[in-house]
Each structure stands twice: as C-alpha cells, then as structure tokens.
Amino acid sequence: MLFRLFLLFTLIPLAELWLLLWFSSLTSPTVTFGLVVVTGILGAWLARKQGAQAWKKIQMNLVQGQQPTGVVLDGLMILIAGAFLITPGIMTDMLGFALLIPPLRELLKVHIGEWLRKKAMLQVQSHASFHSSHAGFQDFGSTQSTVKEEDIIDVEFVRKESSETD
C-alpha cells in the first residue's frame, strides 16, 4: 500500500508537470497559466453548485425516511471532482470534469456498488471461515446453544463485610 501511495504522489504530479510543459510549448506559458486558473475557478464553482444540490437531495431523502446512499456517492464523487479541479494539471482537470457529468457518475455508482458488494462478500466469507475454524467459539447472536450441562459451574456470591477479618 505504501508503494502505491508513493507512486500516486510521485508519478501523477510528474505526468501532470510534463503535460503542462508540453502544452506550454505548443501554445505559450500565459495560455497554459490561464488554462490552469480558469479550470480551477470553473471547476470549483461547478463542484460547489452540484455539491449544494447533492446536499439538498440528501436532506430531502432523510426527511422522507429514505436512505440517501446513491446521493451520498454523488456527493463524494463531486467532492473528489472539486479536489481534482483545483489541483493544477490537465489529467486531473479532465478527470474532475468527467466526475461532474451526472450520467458518468451514475455509471460509476453501478461499478462502485458492485465493487463494494464483492468486498463485503469477501469480508463476510473471511469472517465466517474464521469463526468456523475456531473450535469452541460461540457466536453470542446465535440461537442454538452448544453448552453442555457438565460445562456449567454453579457459583454463589457472598459479600464479605469490611468489619470481618481474614
């Protein structure tokens, strides 16, 4: 995981820098700088507008007693889009603007939902295999009791007064 983060935080900025320098050589440094500033401002405005709409939908779903799962994923993708759009770069801007397109977000929600279901199933399967491999472990939520009569120890509690001595 650490290696992936290292690659993420080194290779992507290097690729962004290379693309910006390449674009600057095709146009001019002023145009490149203007592109970075305009996409940052426009992206922040769009992300703020769509984020406010998603927040209203979340509140509306909660008031109606519905789970706002899909809208929360929309809000999360809009937040990520805003972060990409205020980051200088061509690739991050394209990805950020793509995340602000509602039909694309719907498609991503389907794939994210499938991925989360698979992860949840793996988690449940590993949890179940862990519990089945440990003999003598009893799940407190189960309705079946495997405790035998000879395993029960009957005890009595007697409080010893503080005035008594040992």
Buried (B, 14 or more C-beta within 10 A) or exposed (E): EEEEEEEEEEEBBEBBEEBBEEBBEEEEEEEBEEBBEEBBEEBBEBBEEBBEBBBEBBEEBEEEEEEBEBBBBBBBBBBBBBBBBBBBBBBBBEBBBBBBEEEEBEEBBEEBEEEEEEEEEEEEEEEEEEEEEEEEEEEEEEEEEEEEEEEEEEEEEEEEEEEEEE
